[in-house]
Amino acid sequence: MPPVLVTGATGRIGRGVIDRLVAAGVPVRALTRQTEAAAKLPAGVDVVTGDLTVPASLDGALRGAGAVFLLWTAPPTSAAAVVGRLATHARRVVFLSSPHRTPHPFFGQPNPMAVLHAEIERLLAAAGIESTIIRPGMFASNATAWWAPALRAGDVVRWPYGAAETAPVDDRDIAAVAARVLYEDGHAGGDYVLTGSESLSQAAQLGIIGDVLGRPIRFEELSPDEFRGATEGKAPRPVVDMLLAAWGATIGRPAYITSAVADILGVPPRSFAEWVADHADAFERAPIPSS
Ligand SMILES: NC(=O)c1ccc[n+]([C@@H]2O[C@H](COP(=O)([O-])OP(=O)(O)OC[C@H]3O[C@@H](n4cnc5c(N)ncnc54)[C@H](OP(=O)(O)O)[C@@H]3O)[C@@H](O)[C@H]2O)c1
C-alpha cells in the first residue's frame, strides 16, 4: 500500500490523523518544516521535511504517495502551485476545510480563512483530483487557547457573547473521520460538515468546565469593543473580528448540528464534557510559587 502523506503532521488534527492511520496499519509519511519533528511522531512514520510555501520542497514527500491529508495554515500565495503538484503525484486528497457553505448565520460571516478554504477547494476541483472535503465547526480544543489562561490564574472568565451557541467538535473525532475517509473506500467526492452533538452556549461550556474541575467559574460578559481591547496585541484583529461576527450573528439560534461524525465512525461524537475531562490539566490553577 502506498503511504498516506499527512500535512499539518505536528499540529492538533494532523497528529491525531497519524495516530489513527498507524493504528489501522496504514503506512504514513508525515510532512513538517521542522527537522527535529521525527522524535515527536510515532516510530515507523516516515518523516519528511517540506514547506507548503515552497512547492518544489514537496516533491520528495509526494513521490510514491497514495492519498494526501491536506491542512493549510500557511499564507495562500503558493496554494495553486501546491495543488498542481498534488494533481501530478497523488491519487486522492482529503482536505480539512470549514463549513463556509452551510446556511447558518454562524458560518455565513466574513471570514478570511473561509475565503482561503473555498479557493483551495476550487483549485482541487479544477485540477480534477479525487477529493473528500471535511468541514469541522468549532474545535473543542479552542477552549484551551481561549479560557485556560484565565482559569489557571483564577475563577473569572471575561468573554463576549456568553449566549452564543456552538456545537464544539472534539479534535479526536475530526482526526478519526479524516483517517477513516483516507483509508476507507467510498468517500471520493464526499463533503462532510463535522460538529459535536450538543448546542451549547459559551457560558454553558464554561459551566461544564467548572463542573469537571469542581470549582465555580464566574462568567463576565464583555462587549465586542471591550473584547477587542482585551485581545489587542494578543490575537490577530481579523481573527477577533471574525469570531465576534460569527458569535454575534448566531445569538438566539441553536448551533448547527450534523450526524456526520456518527455516520462515518459508527459511534456518537464525544461530548464537550468528555473533551474537558480528558484535558482538565490545562485548566487547573497554576501552583502558587513557594517563597
Ligand atoms: N480552530 C477551529 O475551530 C477550526 C475550525 C474549522 C477549521 N479549522 C482549520 O483547521 C486548520 C488548523 O488545524 P490545526 O489546529 O490542527 O493546526 P495547528 O495545530 O495550528 O498546526 C498547524 C500545522 O500546519 C503546519 N504548517 C504550518 N505552516 C506550514 C507550512 N508553510 N508548510 C508546511 N506545514 C505547515 C505545521 O507544521 P510544522 O510546524 O511542523 O511545519 C503544523 O503541523 C486551519 O486550516 C483552520 O482554518 C479550524
The ligand as an SDF file (V2000), in Angstrom:
LIG
                    3D

 48 52  0  0  0  0  0  0  0  0999 V2000
   -9.9670   26.0630   15.2540 N   0  0  0  0  0  0  0  0  0  0  0  0
  -11.1450   25.8190   14.7030 C   0  0  0  0  0  0  0  0  0  0  0  0
  -12.1910   25.9020   15.3690 O   0  0  0  0  0  0  0  0  0  0  0  0
  -11.2180   25.4370   13.2410 C   0  0  0  0  0  0  0  0  0  0  0  0
  -12.4650   25.1350   12.6850 C   0  0  0  0  0  0  0  0  0  0  0  0
  -12.5290   24.7370   11.3370 C   0  0  0  0  0  0  0  0  0  0  0  0
  -11.3700   24.6400   10.5950 C   0  0  0  0  0  0  0  0  0  0  0  0
  -10.1690   24.9580   11.1520 N   0  0  0  0  0  0  0  0  0  0  0  0
   -8.9520   24.8430   10.3400 C   0  0  0  0  0  0  0  0  0  0  0  0
   -8.0810   23.8870   10.9110 O   0  0  0  0  0  0  0  0  0  0  0  0
   -6.7520   24.1840   10.4700 C   0  0  0  0  0  0  0  0  0  0  0  0
   -5.8110   24.2040   11.6690 C   0  0  0  0  0  0  0  0  0  0  0  0
   -5.6090   22.8700   12.1010 O   0  0  0  0  0  0  0  0  0  0  0  0
   -4.7400   22.5750   13.4210 P   0  0  0  0  0  0  0  0  0  0  0  0
   -5.3800   23.2820   14.5630 O   0  0  0  0  0  0  0  0  0  0  0  0
   -4.5340   21.1120   13.5160 O   0  0  0  0  0  0  0  0  0  0  0  0
   -3.3880   23.3200   13.0690 O   0  0  0  0  0  0  0  0  0  0  0  0
   -2.1780   23.6430   14.0600 P   0  0  0  0  0  0  0  0  0  0  0  0
   -2.2700   22.8130   15.3050 O   0  0  0  0  0  0  0  0  0  0  0  0
   -2.0850   25.1280   14.1590 O   0  0  0  0  0  0  0  0  0  0  0  0
   -0.9320   23.1020   13.2400 O   0  0  0  0  0  0  0  0  0  0  0  0
   -0.5440   23.6870   12.0400 C   0  0  0  0  0  0  0  0  0  0  0  0
    0.2490   22.6630   11.2540 C   0  0  0  0  0  0  0  0  0  0  0  0
    0.4900   23.1990    9.9550 O   0  0  0  0  0  0  0  0  0  0  0  0
    1.8680   23.0130    9.6580 C   0  0  0  0  0  0  0  0  0  0  0  0
    2.3190   24.1360    8.8430 N   0  0  0  0  0  0  0  0  0  0  0  0
    2.1730   25.4490    9.1090 C   0  0  0  0  0  0  0  0  0  0  0  0
    2.7330   26.1850    8.1180 N   0  0  0  0  0  0  0  0  0  0  0  0
    3.2350   25.2900    7.2120 C   0  0  0  0  0  0  0  0  0  0  0  0
    3.9300   25.4100    6.0060 C   0  0  0  0  0  0  0  0  0  0  0  0
    4.2430   26.6180    5.5000 N   0  0  0  0  0  0  0  0  0  0  0  0
    4.2960   24.2940    5.3440 N   0  0  0  0  0  0  0  0  0  0  0  0
    4.0240   23.0620    5.8620 C   0  0  0  0  0  0  0  0  0  0  0  0
    3.3420   22.8810    7.0080 N   0  0  0  0  0  0  0  0  0  0  0  0
    2.9700   23.9840    7.6910 C   0  0  0  0  0  0  0  0  0  0  0  0
    2.6110   22.9370   10.9820 C   0  0  0  0  0  0  0  0  0  0  0  0
    3.6860   22.0530   10.7670 O   0  0  0  0  0  0  0  0  0  0  0  0
    5.2370   22.3220   11.1420 P   0  0  0  0  0  0  0  0  0  0  0  0
    5.2980   23.4840   12.0770 O   0  0  0  0  0  0  0  0  0  0  0  0
    5.6750   21.0120   11.7540 O   0  0  0  0  0  0  0  0  0  0  0  0
    5.8900   22.5390    9.8180 O   0  0  0  0  0  0  0  0  0  0  0  0
    1.5560   22.2990   11.8980 C   0  0  0  0  0  0  0  0  0  0  0  0
    1.6760   20.8900   11.8830 O   0  0  0  0  0  0  0  0  0  0  0  0
   -6.8090   25.5520    9.7590 C   0  0  0  0  0  0  0  0  0  0  0  0
   -6.8720   25.3550    8.3720 O   0  0  0  0  0  0  0  0  0  0  0  0
   -8.1310   26.1150   10.2860 C   0  0  0  0  0  0  0  0  0  0  0  0
   -8.6730   27.0750    9.4150 O   0  0  0  0  0  0  0  0  0  0  0  0
  -10.0580   25.3390   12.4620 C   0  0  0  0  0  0  0  0  0  0  0  0
  1  2  1  0
  2  3  2  0
  2  4  1  0
  4  5  1  0
  4 48  2  0
  5  6  2  0
  6  7  1  0
  7  8  2  0
  8  9  1  0
  8 48  1  0
  9 10  1  0
  9 46  1  0
 10 11  1  0
 11 12  1  0
 11 44  1  0
 12 13  1  0
 13 14  1  0
 14 15  2  0
 14 16  1  0
 14 17  1  0
 17 18  1  0
 18 19  2  0
 18 20  1  0
 18 21  1  0
 21 22  1  0
 22 23  1  0
 23 24  1  0
 23 42  1  0
 24 25  1  0
 25 26  1  0
 25 36  1  0
 26 27  1  0
 26 35  1  0
 27 28  2  0
 28 29  1  0
 29 30  1  0
 29 35  2  0
 30 31  1  0
 30 32  2  0
 32 33  1  0
 33 34  2  0
 34 35  1  0
 36 37  1  0
 36 42  1  0
 37 38  1  0
 38 39  2  0
 38 40  1  0
 38 41  1  0
 42 43  1  0
 44 45  1  0
 44 46  1  0
 46 47  1  0
M  CHG  2   8   1  16  -1
M  END
$$$$
